[in-house]
Amino acid sequence: MKRNTVFVCQECGHQEPRWLGRCPGCNGWNALVEEARTPARKARNALAAAAAGGARPQRLSELSPAQTKRLLTGIAELDRVMGGGLVPGSLLLIGGEPGIGKSTLMLQVCSLLSRAGSPVLYVTGEESAEQVRLRADRLGVDLERLYVLCAVEMGEVVAAIEELSPAFLVVDSIQTVFSAGLASAPGSVGQVRECTAELLRQAKRRRLTVFVVGHVTKYGAIAGPKTLEHMVDTVLYFEGEGFQQYRIVRAAKNRYGSTNEIGVFEMTEAGLTEVANPSDFFLSDRRTDVSGSAVAATIEGTRPLLVEIQALAARTPFALPQRVATGLDARRLNMLLCVIERRAGVATAGNDVFVNVAGGLRLTETATDLATAAAVASSLRDVPLPADTVFVGEVGLAGEVRAVARTESRLAEAGRLGFHRVLMPRRTGARVRPPAGLAAEPVDTVREAFNKAGLV
């Protein structure tokens, strides 16, 4: 007799006819869960209904370019990350650690959008309506056109959409919603995939903007099948630590804009507030009288940022010294330690080295190499770096300081914040004019940069 169930991996979506302890697709242990199999007749009926829908191919040249008017949320930082606002009919996914402020941000967005006159529906499967009302009172949101639905069954959500015809929908969270047509538990691969597909159909058919909140795994990725991220139009990550005041929204996928933009927020008693000047925010607690502190000019999307890179080096009695990087690539740090010892004559062996990006920002571009190397050398020599100096440049294995992109924007941000000196690659400095009051000193090697910074 043919089984009506299939075992689906909760990590990658791989299917097996029987249970296995280890998934052949992703090698995950105890990840296969039994789910109901979709009958072949039901699948054929769905295909026949889709074929009868009247969709026909069209010449691309016959289509006029659509001028879609974006919907502004009223939160400039969030609009920037999404590419200039919300696109009607889009499906967005936001994930983050528990307690990071996802529900708070969504409730604030709902309040601002409801002021435009259209009803807004907030579906919660984790909290009661009274809990949502308490948060709304604390945030001071507009309650007149904001509707709350406490439901976990997708049929109830669709019925509420048909009744209200909202312009904006929030589902918090997708792991708690289930479809009655599937026998698996909420949060399983099949349920998440089916519920997301239904929300996608509602969004495209009604031109409804849908925001879906998702849980994350212990590794920081959004829980559920990877197809969840492929189905949505935009994937946002809400980053930060629950015990710190900063929050960062970063786009990992965006069909309507760049994926390099970030939005910076501050968590207050009244909710999340925008940080209009992130450079001032990241440098607000910087001390200039201690060693191991360097200012780097980085680019996040279209925005230049000045951030503080801190380093602490100390002798260790153990045979294997520690190399710890927070906010930077640890392998990149190990490479820089070898370069400054071999090419600049700064001994790093036998020292524990800890490097941190102040403010919790995660840096990926190599233009911060020179600042990281300068901070480590400053801590090893116990010599403070000049307080008015910014470091820009990528460091190569030969000890050379290589050119980086968009140097003009970095220099303009440094000049705006009152810095008077920047150490930068000579190749870039020859064709860039710094703003008034900022002296650009070109360098060829890491050793030359350390000499001009007073470290060698």
HELIX and SHEET records of a PDB file:
HELIX    1   1 ALA A   40  ALA A   51  1                                  12    
HELIX    2   2 LEU A   60  GLU A   62  5                                   3    
HELIX    3   3 ALA A   76  VAL A   81  1                                   6    
HELIX    4   4 LYS A  102  SER A  114  1                                  13    
HELIX    5   5 ALA A  129  LEU A  139  1                                  11    
HELIX    6   6 MET A  154  LEU A  164  1                                  11    
HELIX    7   7 ILE A  174  THR A  176  5                                   3    
HELIX    8   8 VAL A  189  ARG A  206  1                                  18    
HELIX    9   9 THR A  227  MET A  231  1                                   5    
HELIX   10  10 PRO A  278  PHE A  282  1                                   5    
HELIX   11  11 ALA A  330  ARG A  342  1                                  13    
HELIX   12  12 THR A  366  THR A  368  5                                   3    
HELIX   13  13 ASP A  369  ARG A  381  1                                  13    
HELIX   14  14 THR A  407  ARG A  416  1                                  10    
HELIX   15  15 ARG A  426  GLY A  429  1                                   4    
HELIX   16  16 VAL A  446  LYS A  452  1                                   7    
SHEET    1   A 3 GLN A  15  GLU A  16  0                                        
SHEET    2   A 3 THR A   5  CYS A   9 -1                                        
SHEET    3   A 3 LEU A  32  ALA A  36 -1                                        
SHEET    1   B 9 LEU A 146  CYS A 150  0                                        
SHEET    2   B 9 VAL A 120  THR A 124  1                                        
SHEET    3   B 9 PHE A 168  ASP A 172  1                                        
SHEET    4   B 9 THR A 209  GLY A 214  1                                        
SHEET    5   B 9 LEU A  91  GLY A  96  1                                        
SHEET    6   B 9 THR A 234  GLU A 239  1                                        
SHEET    7   B 9 TYR A 246  ASN A 254 -1                                        
SHEET    8   B 9 ILE A 262  THR A 268 -1                                        
SHEET    9   B 9 GLY A 271  GLU A 274 -1                                        
SHEET    1   C 7 ARG A 323  THR A 326  0                                        
SHEET    2   C 7 ASN A 351  VAL A 357  1                                        
SHEET    3   C 7 ARG A 303  ARG A 315 -1                                        
SHEET    4   C 7 SER A 293  GLU A 300 -1                                        
SHEET    5   C 7 THR A 389  PHE A 391  1                                        
SHEET    6   C 7 ARG A 421  PRO A 425  1                                        
SHEET    7   C 7 ALA A 439  VAL A 443  1                                        
SHEET    1   D 2 GLU A 394  VAL A 395  0                                        
SHEET    2   D 2 VAL A 401  ARG A 402 -1                                        
END                                                                             
